[in-house]
């Protein structure tokens, strides 16, 4: 026990040094070091199960469970994941990167444990905004009903408790988590029930008295009313205090929550003062925090600046995000139009339903969410927006392959889960100026409309590319014509396709390129005319091949009884691991050279 505080300091120093070189989720993991050490001190992992929520707080867990020597490979090719990964270690129960899931999955483990009589302890660690997600409340509701032996750690780094309340709560917690207290509580209740006639009445009175006192003194009565015992708040950086509480609470056989207060970025002053900046960070200088990554224009910045410009001239425009203000480029919008900006927390389903309400009253809601997280709002997109044919603008940042965050974060399914929904229009820009034009078009459109765009900036320079022209409904952009083959490119796959076509020119292979712009509805006339001209077409997209843009074009040709040699380049039917974005795309042939090589082998 005496060495744990020293170990926590060593882990933080090791973590800062490593993440400064690899990039990663630094601030949340720094804040959870002491908590993770306390949990592993009290539990017998991996027999006992720790189920993390989101997983960006789990670096210390990785370091002390056999992955210290590999930690320098964090988020690198063939290295360890930035999130818990079930394929990586027996200590990681689930591969997880999305929020609000831990209570539900841990409760399922509890029921399976009881059915199989295996007896292990199961702890869900949730925090950093995840408790605001609907799935977390659904899990809490079910846990309170089932009364299973589940422990929930609420890692709270978003607000603080005033000193007086905190001090008394720590004192009260020492009493109510003590095994003697809990045994006496049960004994008294059992004795009172044995008193004829008055037993049940006295029991109820005692229970009401206990609840009344806790309601006055403990900020967790809502959980108690749901059937979940509440303990805390506990200082999340006092390992000894946490060990005492955890050891006293673990023997209980009912749902219980330990509320732990931590500081995001703990132990690194730069991260403590700017936790949002150091939440997910690129490589940086540990002395002054200067980024070591190349900077430049990005789709996210282009989106944010254009939306501010449009909102300045139209007070109907509102912006909605789900706990990703800076990540989606809406920080300027928030400052300039605070009354029209809504951060709903980690609740994408609510974000879309909320947007439907705004649209119904004549506003123009722009919902900016990462592609991978928009999956969580699938039913709301269909039921609350598309079915009502409401004018909601969906801006899907981080579409396609995102890079080091890996399988849980790649946005490679959005074309597949959006294009079959009636009433929806889906666009993809080839570059940042085209994104700005598409956003302007989407704001003026009447109905549900989505724009997907990638993380960061362009993969290649648009040398020799004409400036983006105005957007016309369901109209593609013919970049160049060719006699041997036509490429239909989706979004930022357009410029690598152009590079491939220019390379093949020097080899006497004539390749045309069409920037689809609209994945739904397709520009049927342009596509059919182009296919008829060459008889061969290659569809290039950074989306899953199943139900992607290539599938849509094959369906179009089939519906028009046109037979042609059509092939597809896209994301195969497996979950893509973590690596640099460019490296992953090259591995799938989604680069200028990969596109050119596929065509060479095909036409010769």
C-alpha positions as CSV (number, residue, x, y, z in Angstrom):
1,X,0.0,0.0,0.0
2,X,2.8,2.4,0.9
3,X,4.3,2.0,-2.6
4,X,1.1,2.7,-4.6
5,X,1.4,6.5,-4.5
6,X,5.0,6.3,-5.7
7,X,3.9,3.9,-8.4
8,X,1.1,6.3,-9.5
9,X,3.7,9.0,-10.0
10,X,6.0,6.7,-12.0
11,X,3.1,5.6,-14.2
12,X,2.1,9.2,-14.9
13,X,5.7,10.2,-15.9
14,X,5.9,7.1,-18.1
15,X,2.6,7.9,-19.7
16,X,3.4,11.5,-20.4
17,X,6.7,10.6,-21.9
18,X,5.2,8.0,-24.2
19,X,2.1,9.8,-25.3
20,X,4.1,12.9,-26.1
21,X,5.7,10.8,-28.8
22,X,2.7,8.7,-30.0
23,X,-0.2,10.9,-29.3
24,X,-3.3,9.6,-27.6
25,X,-5.9,10.2,-24.9
26,X,-3.7,11.7,-22.2
27,X,-5.8,13.8,-19.8
28,X,-8.5,11.2,-19.0
29,X,-5.9,8.5,-18.5
30,X,-3.8,10.7,-16.2
31,X,-6.9,11.3,-14.1
32,X,-7.7,7.7,-13.6
33,X,-4.3,6.3,-12.5
34,X,-5.0,6.2,-8.8
35,X,-8.4,4.8,-9.3
36,X,-7.1,2.0,-11.5
37,X,-4.3,1.1,-9.0
38,X,-6.9,1.0,-6.2
39,X,-9.2,-1.3,-8.2
40,X,-6.4,-3.7,-9.1
41,X,-5.2,-3.7,-5.5
42,X,-8.6,-4.8,-4.3
43,X,-9.6,-7.1,-7.1
44,X,-8.2,-10.4,-8.3
45,X,-8.0,-9.6,-12.1
46,X,-8.4,-11.1,-14.6
47,X,-10.7,-13.5,-12.7
48,X,-12.5,-10.5,-11.4
49,X,-13.7,-8.4,-14.3
50,X,-13.2,-4.6,-14.8
51,X,-15.4,-3.3,-17.6
52,X,-14.3,0.1,-18.8
53,X,-16.6,2.6,-20.5
54,X,-15.2,4.4,-23.6
55,X,-11.8,3.1,-22.6
56,X,-9.8,6.3,-23.1
57,X,-9.1,6.3,-19.3
58,X,-7.4,2.9,-19.3
59,X,-3.8,3.5,-20.1
60,X,-2.7,2.8,-16.5
61,X,-4.7,-0.5,-16.7
62,X,-2.7,-1.5,-19.8
63,X,0.6,-0.6,-18.2
64,X,0.2,-2.7,-15.1
65,X,-1.4,-5.7,-16.9
66,X,1.7,-6.9,-18.9
67,X,1.8,-4.2,-21.6
68,X,4.4,-1.8,-20.2
69,X,7.1,-3.0,-22.5
70,X,4.8,-2.6,-25.5
71,X,3.4,0.8,-24.4
72,X,5.7,2.7,-26.8
73,X,3.8,1.1,-29.6
74,X,0.6,2.7,-28.5
75,X,-1.8,3.3,-31.5
76,X,1.0,2.4,-33.9
77,X,1.0,-0.3,-36.6
78,X,1.1,-3.8,-35.0
79,X,1.2,-2.1,-31.6
80,X,-1.2,-2.0,-28.7
81,X,-4.6,-0.3,-29.1
82,X,-5.4,3.1,-27.6
83,X,-8.5,1.5,-26.0
84,X,-9.2,-1.8,-24.1
85,X,-9.0,-4.6,-26.6
86,X,-10.2,-8.2,-25.9
87,X,-7.9,-9.6,-28.5
88,X,-4.9,-8.0,-26.8
89,X,-5.2,-9.1,-23.2
90,X,-7.3,-11.3,-20.9
91,X,-7.5,-8.3,-18.6
92,X,-9.6,-6.4,-21.3
93,X,-13.2,-7.9,-21.1
94,X,-14.5,-6.0,-24.2
95,X,-13.0,-4.1,-27.1
96,X,-14.6,-0.7,-26.5
97,X,-14.3,2.9,-27.7
98,X,-17.9,4.2,-27.4
99,X,-19.5,5.6,-24.3
100,X,-22.3,4.5,-22.0
101,X,-22.0,0.8,-22.6
102,X,-20.2,-0.5,-19.5
103,X,-23.1,-0.9,-17.1
104,X,-25.2,-2.9,-19.6
105,X,-22.4,-5.2,-20.6
106,X,-21.2,-5.6,-17.0
107,X,-24.8,-6.5,-15.9
108,X,-24.9,-9.1,-18.6
109,X,-21.7,-10.6,-17.2
110,X,-23.2,-10.6,-13.7
111,X,-26.3,-12.6,-14.8
112,X,-24.1,-15.0,-16.7
113,X,-21.9,-15.4,-13.6
114,X,-24.9,-16.2,-11.5
115,X,-26.3,-18.7,-14.0
116,X,-22.9,-20.4,-14.1
117,X,-22.2,-20.0,-10.4
118,X,-18.6,-18.7,-11.1
119,X,-18.5,-16.2,-8.3
120,X,-16.2,-13.5,-9.6
121,X,-16.6,-9.8,-8.8
122,X,-17.6,-7.5,-11.7
123,X,-17.0,-3.8,-11.7
124,X,-18.1,-1.3,-14.3
125,X,-16.0,1.9,-14.6
126,X,-18.0,4.7,-16.1
127,X,-17.4,8.4,-16.3
128,X,-16.2,11.4,-18.4
129,X,-19.7,12.2,-19.5
130,X,-20.8,8.7,-20.4
131,X,-23.4,8.6,-17.6
132,X,-25.4,11.1,-19.6
133,X,-26.0,8.7,-22.4
134,X,-29.3,6.9,-22.6
135,X,-27.9,3.4,-22.6
136,X,-26.2,4.1,-19.2
137,X,-29.6,4.9,-17.7
138,X,-31.2,1.9,-19.2
139,X,-28.4,-0.2,-17.6
140,X,-28.9,1.5,-14.2
141,X,-32.7,0.9,-14.5
142,X,-32.2,-2.8,-15.2
143,X,-29.6,-3.2,-12.5
144,X,-31.9,-1.7,-9.9
145,X,-34.6,-4.1,-11.0
146,X,-32.5,-7.3,-11.0
147,X,-30.6,-6.6,-7.7
148,X,-27.5,-8.3,-8.9
149,X,-24.1,-8.2,-7.3
150,X,-22.6,-5.4,-9.5
151,X,-20.3,-2.6,-8.5
152,X,-20.3,0.6,-10.5
153,X,-17.5,3.2,-10.3
154,X,-18.6,6.6,-11.3
155,X,-15.3,8.4,-12.3
156,X,-16.4,12.0,-12.1
157,X,-14.0,14.6,-13.4
158,X,-16.5,17.1,-14.7
159,X,-17.5,18.9,-11.5
160,X,-16.3,19.3,-8.0
161,X,-18.1,19.0,-4.6
162,X,-17.9,21.9,-2.2
163,X,-15.4,21.4,0.6
164,X,-18.0,21.2,3.4
165,X,-20.2,18.7,1.7
166,X,-17.1,16.7,0.5
167,X,-15.6,16.6,4.0
168,X,-18.9,15.4,5.6
169,X,-19.5,12.9,2.8
170,X,-16.0,11.4,3.4
171,X,-16.9,11.0,7.1
172,X,-20.3,9.5,6.3
173,X,-18.8,7.2,3.8
174,X,-16.4,5.7,6.4
175,X,-19.5,4.8,8.4
176,X,-21.9,3.5,5.8
177,X,-19.3,1.5,3.9
178,X,-18.0,-0.2,7.0
179,X,-19.0,-3.9,7.1
180,X,-20.1,-3.5,10.7
181,X,-22.6,-0.8,9.7
182,X,-24.0,-2.9,6.9
183,X,-24.3,-6.0,9.2
184,X,-26.0,-3.9,11.9
185,X,-28.3,-2.4,9.3
186,X,-29.4,-5.9,8.2
187,X,-29.6,-7.2,11.8
188,X,-31.8,-4.3,13.0
189,X,-34.2,-4.7,10.0
190,X,-34.5,-8.4,10.7
191,X,-35.1,-7.9,14.4
192,X,-37.7,-5.2,13.8
193,X,-39.6,-7.5,11.4
194,X,-39.9,-10.1,14.2
195,X,-41.9,-7.7,16.4
196,X,-45.6,-8.6,16.0
197,X,-47.8,-6.1,14.2
198,X,-45.5,-3.2,14.4
199,X,-42.6,-4.8,12.7
200,X,-43.3,-3.8,9.1
201,X,-44.4,-0.3,10.2
202,X,-41.2,0.2,12.1
203,X,-39.1,-1.1,9.3
204,X,-40.6,1.4,6.9
205,X,-40.1,4.2,9.4
206,X,-36.4,3.2,9.8
207,X,-36.0,3.1,6.1
208,X,-37.6,6.5,5.6
209,X,-35.4,7.9,8.3
210,X,-32.2,6.5,6.7
211,X,-33.3,7.8,3.2
212,X,-34.1,11.2,4.6
213,X,-30.8,11.6,6.2
214,X,-28.9,10.4,3.1
215,X,-31.0,12.7,0.9
216,X,-29.9,15.7,3.0
217,X,-26.3,14.7,3.2
218,X,-25.4,12.6,0.1
219,X,-25.7,13.8,-3.5
220,X,-26.6,10.4,-4.8
221,X,-30.2,9.8,-3.8
222,X,-31.4,9.4,-7.4
223,X,-29.3,6.2,-7.5
224,X,-30.7,5.0,-4.2
225,X,-34.3,5.5,-5.5
226,X,-33.4,3.4,-8.6
227,X,-32.4,0.6,-6.2
228,X,-28.6,1.2,-6.4
229,X,-26.7,1.8,-3.1
230,X,-24.7,5.0,-3.4
231,X,-21.3,5.6,-1.7
232,X,-19.3,8.7,-2.0
233,X,-18.0,11.0,-3.2
234,X,-14.5,9.7,-2.6
235,X,-11.3,11.5,-3.4
236,X,-10.1,9.7,-6.5
237,X,-6.5,10.6,-5.9
238,X,-6.3,9.2,-2.3
239,X,-5.5,5.6,-3.0
240,X,-5.7,4.5,0.6
241,X,-9.2,6.0,1.0
242,X,-10.4,4.4,-2.2
243,X,-9.0,1.0,-1.2
244,X,-10.8,1.2,2.1
245,X,-14.1,2.1,0.4
246,X,-13.8,-0.5,-2.4
247,X,-12.9,-3.3,0.1
248,X,-15.9,-2.4,2.3
249,X,-18.3,-2.2,-0.7
250,X,-17.2,-5.2,-2.7
251,X,-18.6,-7.8,-0.3
252,X,-22.1,-6.4,-0.6
253,X,-24.4,-8.5,-2.8
254,X,-26.5,-5.8,-4.4
255,X,-26.1,-3.1,-7.0
256,X,-23.9,-0.3,-5.7
257,X,-22.2,2.8,-7.0
258,X,-19.0,4.4,-5.7
259,X,-18.8,8.0,-6.8
260,X,-15.1,8.9,-7.3
261,X,-13.9,12.5,-7.9
262,X,-10.9,12.8,-10.1
263,X,-9.1,15.6,-11.9
264,X,-8.6,15.2,-15.6
265,X,-4.9,15.6,-16.5
266,X,-3.8,14.9,-12.9
267,X,0.0,15.2,-12.5
268,X,0.7,17.2,-15.7
269,X,0.1,20.9,-15.2
270,X,-0.5,21.6,-18.9
271,X,-3.2,18.9,-19.0
272,X,-4.7,20.0,-15.7
273,X,-5.2,23.6,-16.9
274,X,-6.4,22.6,-20.4
275,X,-8.1,19.1,-20.1
276,X,-10.0,19.5,-23.3
277,X,-6.9,20.2,-25.3
278,X,-5.1,17.2,-23.8
279,X,-8.1,14.8,-24.0
280,X,-6.9,13.5,-27.3
281,X,-3.6,14.9,-28.3
282,X,-1.1,14.5,-31.2
283,X,2.6,14.2,-30.3
284,X,3.8,17.3,-28.3
285,X,6.7,18.9,-26.5
286,X,6.4,18.0,-22.8
287,X,7.9,21.3,-21.7
288,X,5.5,23.7,-23.3
289,X,2.9,21.5,-25.0
290,X,3.8,22.6,-28.5
291,X,2.4,20.3,-31.1
292,X,5.0,18.3,-33.0
293,X,2.5,17.3,-35.8
294,X,2.2,19.2,-39.0
295,X,-0.7,21.7,-39.0
296,X,-2.7,22.9,-41.9
297,X,-6.2,23.3,-43.2
298,X,-8.6,20.6,-42.2
299,X,-12.1,19.6,-43.2
300,X,-13.2,20.2,-39.6
301,X,-11.9,23.8,-39.5
302,X,-13.4,24.5,-43.0
303,X,-16.8,23.2,-41.8
304,X,-16.7,25.3,-38.6
305,X,-15.6,28.5,-40.3
306,X,-18.2,28.2,-43.0
307,X,-21.0,27.4,-40.6
308,X,-20.2,30.6,-38.6
309,X,-20.3,32.6,-41.9
310,X,-23.7,31.1,-42.8
311,X,-25.1,31.6,-39.3
312,X,-24.1,35.2,-39.3
313,X,-26.6,35.8,-42.1
314,X,-29.3,33.5,-41.0
315,X,-30.5,33.3,-37.4
316,X,-32.5,30.1,-38.1
317,X,-29.2,28.1,-38.2
318,X,-28.5,26.2,-35.0
319,X,-25.6,23.8,-34.2
320,X,-25.8,20.6,-32.2
321,X,-23.0,18.3,-31.1
322,X,-22.7,15.4,-28.7
323,X,-19.8,16.2,-26.3
324,X,-17.5,17.1,-29.3
325,X,-17.5,20.9,-29.5
326,X,-13.8,21.3,-30.4
327,X,-13.5,18.0,-32.2
328,X,-16.3,18.9,-34.7
329,X,-15.0,22.5,-35.1
330,X,-18.0,24.2,-33.4
331,X,-16.0,26.1,-30.8
332,X,-16.2,29.3,-32.7
333,X,-19.9,28.9,-33.3
334,X,-20.4,28.3,-29.6
335,X,-18.6,31.6,-28.7
336,X,-20.4,33.7,-31.4
337,X,-23.9,32.2,-31.1
338,X,-24.2,30.7,-27.6
339,X,-28.0,30.9,-27.7
340,X,-28.1,28.8,-30.9
341,X,-25.5,26.2,-29.9
342,X,-26.3,23.0,-28.1
343,X,-23.9,20.4,-26.7
344,X,-26.2,17.6,-25.5
345,X,-23.4,15.5,-24.0
346,X,-22.7,11.9,-25.0
347,X,-26.2,11.4,-26.3
348,X,-26.3,11.1,-30.1
349,X,-29.9,9.7,-30.2
350,X,-31.2,12.6,-28.2
351,X,-29.2,15.0,-30.4
352,X,-31.0,13.9,-33.5
353,X,-34.4,13.8,-31.8
354,X,-33.8,17.2,-30.4
355,X,-32.8,18.5,-33.9
356,X,-36.2,17.2,-35.2
357,X,-38.0,19.4,-32.7
358,X,-36.0,22.4,-33.8
359,X,-36.6,21.7,-37.5
360,X,-40.3,21.2,-36.9
361,X,-40.5,24.8,-35.7
362,X,-38.7,26.2,-38.7
363,X,-35.1,26.3,-37.5
364,X,-32.2,24.8,-39.4
365,X,-30.4,22.4,-37.1
366,X,-26.9,21.3,-38.1
367,X,-25.9,18.1,-36.3
368,X,-22.1,17.7,-36.2
369,X,-21.1,14.3,-35.0
370,X,-18.3,11.9,-35.8
371,X,-19.4,9.3,-38.3
372,X,-18.8,6.4,-35.9
373,X,-20.9,8.0,-33.2
374,X,-23.8,8.8,-35.5
375,X,-24.3,5.1,-35.7
376,X,-25.8,5.4,-32.2
377,X,-28.6,7.6,-33.5
378,X,-29.7,5.3,-36.3
379,X,-33.3,4.9,-35.3
380,X,-33.7,8.6,-34.6
381,X,-32.4,9.5,-38.1
382,X,-35.1,7.2,-39.6
383,X,-38.0,7.7,-37.3
384,X,-37.7,11.3,-36.1
385,X,-36.2,13.0,-39.1
386,X,-36.4,11.1,-42.4
387,X,-39.9,9.8,-41.8
388,X,-41.1,13.3,-41.0
389,X,-39.0,14.7,-44.0
390,X,-37.6,17.4,-41.8
391,X,-34.8,19.7,-42.8
392,X,-31.9,18.5,-40.6
393,X,-28.3,18.8,-41.8
394,X,-26.1,15.9,-40.7
395,X,-22.4,16.7,-40.8
396,X,-20.4,13.5,-40.4
397,X,-16.9,14.3,-39.4
398,X,-14.2,11.6,-39.3
399,X,-15.9,9.6,-42.1
400,X,-13.8,6.9,-43.7
401,X,-10.6,5.6,-42.2
402,X,-9.5,7.7,-39.2
403,X,-6.2,6.2,-38.3
404,X,-4.7,5.6,-34.8
405,X,-8.0,5.4,-32.9
406,X,-8.7,2.1,-34.6
407,X,-11.7,-0.2,-35.1
408,X,-14.1,1.5,-32.8
409,X,-13.6,4.9,-34.5
410,X,-13.3,4.3,-38.2
411,X,-16.3,6.0,-40.0
412,X,-16.5,3.4,-42.7
413,X,-20.2,2.5,-42.4
414,X,-22.1,5.8,-42.9
415,X,-22.8,5.4,-46.6
416,X,-24.1,1.9,-45.9
417,X,-26.4,3.0,-43.1
418,X,-27.7,6.2,-44.7
419,X,-28.2,5.7,-48.4
420,X,-31.1,3.3,-48.1
421,X,-33.2,5.6,-45.9
422,X,-36.0,7.3,-47.9
423,X,-35.9,11.1,-48.2
424,X,-32.2,11.4,-47.2
425,X,-29.7,13.1,-49.5
426,X,-26.0,12.1,-49.0
427,X,-23.0,14.1,-50.3
428,X,-19.2,13.7,-50.0
429,X,-16.8,16.6,-50.9
430,X,-13.5,16.0,-52.7
431,X,-11.8,18.9,-50.9
432,X,-12.4,21.7,-48.3
433,X,-13.8,24.3,-50.7
434,X,-16.3,21.7,-52.0
435,X,-17.3,21.0,-48.4
436,X,-18.0,24.7,-47.9
437,X,-20.2,24.7,-51.0
438,X,-22.0,21.6,-49.9
439,X,-22.7,23.0,-46.5
440,X,-24.2,26.2,-48.1
441,X,-26.3,24.0,-50.3
442,X,-27.4,21.8,-47.4
443,X,-28.5,24.8,-45.3
444,X,-30.7,26.0,-48.2
445,X,-32.1,22.5,-49.0
446,X,-35.6,21.4,-47.8
447,X,-35.4,18.0,-46.2
448,X,-32.9,15.7,-44.4
449,X,-29.4,15.9,-45.9
450,X,-26.0,14.6,-44.8
451,X,-22.4,15.5,-45.7
452,X,-19.6,13.0,-44.9
453,X,-16.0,14.2,-44.8
454,X,-12.7,12.8,-43.5
455,X,-10.5,13.6,-40.6
456,X,-7.7,16.1,-41.1
457,X,-6.9,17.6,-44.5
458,X,-6.3,16.3,-48.0
459,X,-4.4,13.1,-48.6
460,X,-2.8,14.6,-51.7
461,X,-2.6,18.1,-53.2
462,X,-5.2,19.1,-55.8
463,X,-2.6,20.3,-58.3
464,X,-4.2,21.1,-61.6
465,X,-7.7,20.7,-60.2
466,X,-10.2,23.4,-61.1
467,X,-11.8,25.2,-58.2
468,X,-15.0,23.7,-56.9
469,X,-18.1,24.8,-58.8
470,X,-21.6,25.4,-57.4
471,X,-23.5,22.3,-56.2
472,X,-26.5,21.2,-58.2
473,X,-28.9,18.6,-56.9
474,X,-27.9,15.0,-57.8
475,X,-25.2,16.3,-60.1
476,X,-21.7,14.7,-60.3
477,X,-18.6,16.5,-61.4
478,X,-16.8,15.1,-64.4
479,X,-13.1,15.7,-63.6
480,X,-11.7,14.2,-66.9
481,X,-12.9,11.8,-69.6
482,X,-11.2,8.6,-70.7
483,X,-11.7,5.8,-73.3
484,X,-10.4,2.8,-71.5
485,X,-12.0,3.1,-68.1
486,X,-13.9,5.4,-65.8
487,X,-13.3,5.9,-62.1
488,X,-16.3,6.9,-59.9
489,X,-14.7,8.5,-56.8
490,X,-16.3,9.2,-53.5
491,X,-15.3,12.3,-51.6
492,X,-11.6,12.7,-50.9
493,X,-10.9,9.6,-53.0
494,X,-11.2,11.9,-56.0
495,X,-7.8,13.5,-55.8
496,X,-5.9,10.2,-55.5
497,X,-8.0,8.9,-58.4
498,X,-6.9,11.9,-60.4
499,X,-3.3,11.3,-59.6
500,X,-3.7,7.6,-60.6
501,X,-5.3,8.7,-63.9
502,X,-2.4,11.1,-64.7
503,X,0.1,8.3,-63.9
504,X,-1.7,6.0,-66.3
505,X,-1.7,8.6,-69.0
506,X,2.0,8.1,-69.3
507,X,1.4,4.4,-69.8
508,X,-1.1,5.0,-72.6
509,X,-4.1,4.0,-70.5
510,X,-6.9,6.5,-70.8
511,X,-8.8,6.9,-67.6
512,X,-11.7,9.2,-66.8
513,X,-12.6,10.4,-63.3
514,X,-16.0,11.4,-62.0
515,X,-16.3,13.0,-58.6
516,X,-19.7,11.6,-57.6
517,X,-20.5,14.4,-55.1
518,X,-23.9,12.8,-54.4
519,X,-23.9,9.2,-53.2
520,X,-27.7,9.5,-52.9
521,X,-29.3,10.3,-55.2
522,X,-26.8,9.3,-57.8
523,X,-26.3,11.3,-61.0
524,X,-27.8,8.5,-63.1
525,X,-27.3,10.3,-66.5
526,X,-23.6,10.9,-66.0
527,X,-22.9,7.5,-64.6
528,X,-24.8,5.6,-67.3
529,X,-23.3,7.7,-70.1
530,X,-19.8,7.2,-68.7
531,X,-20.1,3.5,-68.3
532,X,-21.5,3.0,-71.8
533,X,-18.6,5.0,-73.2
534,X,-15.8,2.8,-71.8
535,X,-17.6,-0.4,-70.7
536,X,-15.4,-0.5,-67.6
537,X,-15.8,1.3,-64.3
538,X,-13.9,1.3,-61.0
539,X,-15.7,2.7,-57.9
540,X,-13.3,4.0,-55.2
541,X,-14.6,4.8,-51.8
542,X,-13.4,4.8,-48.2
543,X,-16.5,3.1,-46.9
544,X,-17.4,-0.6,-46.4
545,X,-17.8,-2.3,-49.8
546,X,-21.0,-3.9,-48.6
547,X,-23.9,-1.5,-49.3
548,X,-21.5,1.3,-50.3
549,X,-21.4,3.6,-53.3
550,X,-20.1,0.8,-55.5
551,X,-23.2,-1.3,-54.6
552,X,-25.4,1.7,-55.4
553,X,-23.8,2.0,-58.9
554,X,-24.2,-1.7,-59.5
555,X,-27.9,-1.5,-58.5
556,X,-28.3,1.5,-60.9
557,X,-26.8,-0.5,-63.8
558,X,-28.9,-3.5,-63.0
559,X,-32.1,-1.5,-62.9
560,X,-31.3,-0.1,-66.3
561,X,-30.4,-3.5,-67.8
562,X,-26.8,-2.4,-68.5
563,X,-24.0,-5.0,-68.5
564,X,-20.6,-3.6,-67.8
565,X,-17.3,-4.6,-66.2
566,X,-17.6,-2.9,-62.8
567,X,-15.1,-3.3,-60.0
568,X,-14.8,-1.8,-56.6
569,X,-12.1,-0.5,-54.2
570,X,-13.1,0.1,-50.7
571,X,-13.0,-1.2,-47.1
572,X,-13.2,-5.0,-46.9
573,X,-15.6,-6.9,-44.7
574,X,-13.5,-6.8,-41.5
575,X,-12.8,-4.3,-38.8
576,X,-9.8,-2.2,-39.6
577,X,-7.1,-2.0,-37.0
578,X,-5.1,1.1,-35.9
579,X,-2.3,2.8,-37.8
580,X,-1.7,6.0,-39.5
581,X,-4.5,6.9,-41.9
582,X,-2.4,7.1,-45.0
583,X,-0.8,3.7,-44.2
584,X,-4.2,2.0,-43.7
585,X,-5.5,3.4,-47.0
586,X,-2.4,2.3,-48.8
587,X,-2.8,-1.2,-47.4
588,X,-6.3,-1.4,-48.9
589,X,-5.2,0.0,-52.2
590,X,-7.0,3.3,-51.6
591,X,-4.0,5.5,-52.6
592,X,-3.0,6.9,-56.0
593,X,-0.5,4.1,-56.6
594,X,-2.9,1.4,-55.3
595,X,-5.7,2.7,-57.7
596,X,-3.2,2.8,-60.6
597,X,-1.9,-0.7,-59.9
598,X,-5.4,-2.2,-59.8
599,X,-6.2,-0.6,-63.2
600,X,-2.9,-1.8,-64.7
601,X,-3.6,-5.4,-63.8
602,X,-7.1,-5.1,-65.1
603,X,-6.7,-3.5,-68.5
604,X,-3.5,-5.2,-69.6
